Amino acid sequence: MPEFLQYGFMLRALIAGLAVAAICPVIGLFLVLRRLSLIADTLAHVSLGGVALGLLLGFPPTLGALGVALVGAAGIERLRASGRLPGEAALAIFLSGGFAVAVVLLSFARGFNADLFAYLFGSLLTVSPLDLLLILGLGALVGGTVVLFYKELFAITFNEELARVAGIPVGAINLLLTLLTALTVVIAMRVVGILLVSALLVIPTVTALQLSRSFRSALSMAVAFALAAVLGGLIAAYYLNLAAGGAIVLVALAFFAGVSLVRRGPVHQSA
């Protein structure tokens, strides 16, 4: 067994990180292909309000982030579906509004503290057994839901109008995808932090899309890049005394830069 895995906290960090790496690109691929990458960043900022609420009222911040993120996801999708605002405008409103609410709540909680920084920038090396159970449980929920509704999610990703004609409840599936994104954000924020969570959804995905020729190959390659980034970042964090979240994202960026040099073409719209 490698030296760094002889410690319980490192083993928990590795399991949590790999679980997150297996889930984030799955959701990220649907978002990137639908040009909704910003929704992950928006929900991350919205969830910060839940973290602040938890710190203020004394209940687990992760639960606060989960509740607020799910409510925010439903609000975003309802505003987008109504057509009253362009999609980007709806996301911008929730992003700025969620961050503003968090700042106000934190002012009541006497500002920033160590707990808040752990959620902002990630604290993978301090993942507790309870955190690990939550990550694995929510990860299984997200993964199982994607498997169950894979055909519907695939259909609306590549041709929403055709999916509607085929009888797929497009509105409900769009809402489902947004809710799954909220769950994924909450899962990932403990690993890479709220400020970097969208990177783990997007960077491995766009890296894979440069090499893949089909949706399925893009999905498998994106997960592989994410797993490698988490493993490489965690090892670098342990031996070089770096922030784990930042190290993971930098490794993912290194993969993206390397793959960009041998880019073969965009993903084909096939299963």
C-alpha positions in Angstrom: 0.0 0.0 0.0 1.4 3.5 -0.9 2.6 5.5 2.1 -0.1 8.2 1.8 -2.9 5.6 2.0 -1.7 4.4 5.4 -3.6 7.3 7.0 -7.3 7.1 7.5 -7.9 10.7 6.4 -6.0 10.2 3.2 -8.0 7.0 2.4 -11.3 8.8 3.0 -10.1 11.7 0.9 -9.2 9.3 -2.0 -12.6 7.5 -1.9 -14.5 10.8 -1.7 -12.4 12.3 -4.5 -12.8 9.4 -6.8 -16.5 9.2 -6.1 -16.9 12.9 -7.0 -14.7 12.4 -10.1 -16.9 9.6 -11.3 -20.1 11.7 -11.1 -19.1 15.3 -12.1 -18.2 14.6 -15.8 -21.4 12.6 -16.2 -23.5 15.7 -15.4 -20.9 18.0 -16.9 -21.2 16.4 -20.4 -24.9 17.1 -20.6 -24.3 20.7 -19.5 -21.4 21.4 -21.8 -23.2 20.0 -24.9 -26.3 22.1 -24.1 -24.1 25.2 -23.5 -25.2 25.4 -19.8 -21.8 25.2 -18.2 -22.5 28.3 -16.2 -25.4 26.7 -14.4 -22.9 24.7 -12.2 -21.1 27.9 -11.2 -24.4 29.6 -10.5 -25.7 26.8 -8.3 -22.3 26.8 -6.4 -22.8 30.5 -5.6 -26.4 29.9 -4.6 -25.4 27.0 -2.3 -23.0 29.3 -0.6 -26.1 31.0 0.9 -27.1 27.6 2.4 -23.6 27.2 3.9 -23.8 30.7 5.4 -27.3 29.9 6.8 -26.0 26.8 8.4 -23.0 28.6 10.0 -25.4 31.3 11.2 -28.0 29.0 12.7 -25.8 26.2 13.9 -26.9 23.3 11.7 -24.6 21.3 9.2 -23.7 23.7 6.4 -23.8 20.9 3.9 -27.4 20.3 4.6 -28.1 24.0 4.2 -26.2 24.0 0.9 -28.2 21.0 -0.3 -31.6 22.6 0.5 -30.8 26.0 -0.9 -29.2 24.5 -4.1 -32.2 22.4 -4.8 -34.6 25.4 -4.3 -32.3 27.5 -6.5 -32.2 24.8 -9.2 -36.0 24.7 -9.3 -36.2 28.5 -9.5 -33.6 28.7 -12.3 -35.4 26.1 -14.4 -38.8 27.7 -13.9 -37.5 31.1 -14.9 -35.7 29.7 -17.9 -38.7 27.6 -19.0 -41.1 30.6 -18.7 -39.2 32.4 -21.5 -39.4 35.7 -19.7 -35.6 36.0 -19.6 -32.8 34.5 -21.8 -31.1 31.6 -20.1 -27.9 33.5 -19.4 -29.8 36.3 -17.8 -31.6 33.9 -15.5 -28.4 32.4 -14.4 -26.7 35.7 -13.8 -29.6 36.8 -11.6 -29.4 33.7 -9.4 -25.6 33.8 -9.3 -25.4 37.4 -8.1 -28.4 37.1 -5.9 -27.2 33.9 -4.2 -23.8 35.4 -3.6 -25.3 38.6 -2.2 -27.6 36.6 0.2 -24.5 34.7 1.4 -22.5 37.8 2.0 -25.4 39.4 4.0 -25.9 36.2 6.1 -22.1 36.0 6.8 -22.1 39.6 8.0 -24.5 38.4 10.7 -22.3 35.5 11.5 -19.4 37.9 12.0 -17.7 37.4 8.7 -15.5 34.7 7.3 -14.0 31.9 9.4 -12.1 28.6 9.0 -15.3 26.6 8.3 -16.3 28.9 5.5 -13.0 28.8 3.9 -13.2 25.0 3.9 -16.4 25.2 1.8 -15.1 28.0 -0.5 -11.8 26.3 -1.4 -12.4 22.7 -0.5 -11.1 20.6 2.3 -10.6 17.1 0.9 -8.1 16.1 3.5 -10.6 16.8 6.4 -13.4 14.7 5.0 -15.1 13.0 7.9 -16.8 9.5 7.8 -20.2 11.4 7.8 -19.1 13.5 4.9 -17.9 10.4 3.0 -21.3 8.7 3.6 -23.1 11.8 2.3 -20.9 12.0 -0.8 -21.3 8.3 -1.6 -25.1 8.4 -1.0 -25.7 11.5 -3.1 -23.3 10.2 -5.7 -25.2 6.9 -6.0 -28.5 8.9 -6.3 -27.2 11.0 -9.1 -25.6 8.1 -11.0 -28.6 5.9 -10.6 -30.9 8.6 -11.8 -28.7 9.3 -14.9 -28.8 5.6 -15.8 -32.5 5.5 -15.3 -33.2 8.5 -17.5 -30.2 8.2 -19.9 -32.2 8.0 -23.1 -34.3 11.0 -22.2 -31.3 13.1 -21.2 -29.5 12.1 -24.3 -32.5 13.0 -26.5 -33.0 16.5 -25.1 -29.2 17.2 -25.2 -29.0 16.8 -28.9 -32.5 17.7 -30.2 -35.0 19.1 -27.7 -37.7 19.7 -30.3 -37.4 16.2 -31.7 -37.6 14.8 -28.1 -40.7 16.8 -27.5 -42.3 15.4 -30.7 -41.3 11.9 -29.5 -43.4 12.4 -26.4 -40.6 13.0 -23.9 -41.6 15.4 -21.1 -38.9 17.9 -21.9 -39.8 20.3 -19.2 -39.6 17.6 -16.5 -36.3 16.2 -17.8 -34.8 19.7 -17.9 -35.8 20.2 -14.3 -34.4 16.8 -13.4 -31.0 17.7 -15.0 -30.9 21.0 -13.1 -31.7 19.3 -9.8 -29.0 16.6 -10.5 -26.6 19.5 -11.2 -27.5 21.0 -7.8 -26.8 17.6 -6.1 -23.5 17.3 -7.9 -22.4 20.7 -6.9 -23.1 19.9 -3.2 -21.2 16.6 -3.6 -18.2 18.3 -5.2 -17.9 21.4 -3.0 -16.3 19.4 -0.2 -13.6 18.2 -2.5 -12.6 21.3 -4.6 -14.7 24.0 -3.0 -17.5 26.2 -4.1 -15.2 28.5 -6.1 -13.7 25.7 -8.1 -16.6 23.2 -8.3 -17.6 24.0 -11.9 -14.1 23.3 -13.0 -14.4 19.6 -12.1 -17.7 19.4 -14.1 -16.4 21.2 -17.2 -12.6 20.7 -17.6 -12.5 16.9 -17.9 -15.5 17.1 -20.2 -14.1 19.6 -22.7 -10.8 17.6 -22.6 -12.6 14.4 -23.6 -14.7 16.1 -26.3 -11.5 17.1 -28.1 -10.5 13.4 -28.5 -13.8 11.5 -28.6 -15.9 10.5 -31.6 -19.2 9.6 -29.9 -21.2 10.5 -26.8 -20.4 7.3 -25.0 -16.6 7.6 -25.6 -16.7 11.2 -24.5 -18.5 10.1 -21.3 -16.0 7.4 -20.5 -13.0 9.5 -21.3 -14.3 12.5 -19.3 -14.7 10.2 -16.2 -11.2 8.8 -16.8 -9.6 12.3 -17.0 -11.5 13.4 -13.8 -10.3 10.2 -11.9 -6.7 10.8 -13.0 -6.9 14.5 -12.0 -8.2 13.7 -8.6 -5.6 11.0 -8.0 -2.8 13.1 -9.3 -3.9 16.2 -7.5 -4.3 14.3 -4.2 -0.8 12.8 -4.5 0.6 16.3 -5.3 -1.2 17.8 -2.4 0.1 15.2 0.1 3.8 15.3 -1.0 4.1 19.0 -1.9 1.8 20.3 0.9 -0.6 22.0 -1.5 -4.3 22.7 -1.3 -6.0 19.6 -2.6 -8.8 21.3 -4.5 -6.5 23.6 -6.4 -4.0 20.8 -7.1 -6.8 18.7 -8.6 -8.0 21.5 -10.9 -4.4 22.3 -12.0 -3.9 18.6 -13.0 -7.1 18.7 -14.9 -6.0 21.8 -16.7 -2.7 20.2 -17.5 -4.6 17.3 -19.2 -6.6 19.8 -21.1 -3.5 21.6 -22.3 -1.8 18.4 -23.3 -4.8 17.1 -25.2 -5.3 20.4 -27.0 -2.0 19.7 -28.7 -3.3 16.5 -30.3 -6.9 17.5 -30.9 -8.7 15.3 -33.5 -12.1 16.8 -33.7 -15.4 17.4 -32.0 -17.7 14.8 -30.7 -20.2 13.3 -33.1 -23.9 13.3 -32.1 -24.2 9.6 -31.8 -24.8 7.3 -28.8 
